[in-house]
Amino acid sequence: MIKNLLLTAFRNLKKNKFFSLLNIFGLAVGMAVFLLIAQYVKFERSYENFIPNRDNIYRVSLTSYRNKEVISATAENYPAVGPALKNDIP
């Protein structure tokens, strides 16, 4: 049964060479892109794994408003924020 299926698939590959190569090339590109994205996600998720107590890391952001409209939202802050947070938050 499997032999007949493989023989039929091989005949179809030989019969439609261009479309077969196009499909195989598309599959190869899709798998390569998937592996690259998976590697990137793995790297981003493991970025802070070397830090002890990494569950207690927080990001303080600065959002600027003008007339109730957001102008910018960044991860930078004023120098006094660090000591103030250290004193106010246990």
C-alpha positions in Angstrom: 0.0 0.0 0.0 2.7 2.5 1.0 4.8 1.4 -2.0 2.0 2.3 -4.4 1.4 5.7 -2.7 5.1 6.5 -2.9 5.2 5.4 -6.6 2.2 7.6 -7.4 3.7 10.6 -5.6 7.0 10.1 -7.4 5.3 9.9 -10.8 3.4 13.1 -10.0 6.6 14.8 -9.0 8.2 13.8 -12.3 5.1 14.8 -14.4 4.8 18.3 -12.9 8.4 19.3 -12.3 8.0 23.0 -12.1 5.1 23.0 -9.6 6.8 20.3 -7.6 9.9 22.3 -7.3 7.9 25.4 -6.5 6.0 23.6 -3.7 9.1 22.1 -2.3 10.9 25.4 -2.4 7.9 27.1 -0.7 7.9 24.4 2.0 11.6 24.8 2.6 11.4 28.6 2.9 8.4 28.4 5.3 10.2 25.9 7.5 13.3 28.1 7.5 11.4 31.2 8.5 9.5 29.3 11.2 12.8 28.1 12.7 14.3 31.6 12.6 11.2 33.0 14.3 11.3 30.2 16.9 15.0 30.9 17.7 14.3 34.6 18.0 11.4 34.0 20.4 13.5 31.6 22.5 16.2 34.2 22.8 13.8 37.0 23.8 12.2 34.8 26.4 15.5 33.8 28.0 17.0 37.3 28.0 16.9 37.8 31.8 17.3 34.1 33.0 20.8 34.7 34.4 19.5 37.3 37.0 18.6 36.0 40.4 15.1 37.0 41.6 14.2 37.7 38.0 10.5 37.5 38.9 10.9 40.8 40.7 12.1 42.8 37.7 9.7 45.6 36.7 9.7 48.2 34.0 8.9 51.8 34.8 7.8 53.7 31.8 7.3 57.4 31.1 4.3 58.5 29.2 4.0 62.1 28.1 0.5 63.6 27.4 -0.7 66.9 25.8 -4.4 67.7 25.9 -5.3 64.1 26.9 -3.4 62.8 23.9 -0.3 60.6 24.2 2.8 62.2 22.8 5.3 59.6 23.6 5.7 56.5 25.7 9.3 55.5 26.5 11.3 53.3 29.0 13.4 56.3 30.0 12.7 58.2 33.2 14.0 61.1 35.3 17.0 60.4 37.6 15.0 61.0 40.8 12.6 58.1 40.0 15.1 55.4 41.1 15.7 56.6 44.7 12.0 57.6 45.1 10.9 54.1 44.1 13.5 52.5 46.4 12.2 54.6 49.4 8.5 54.3 48.7 8.1 50.7 47.6 9.3 47.9 49.9 
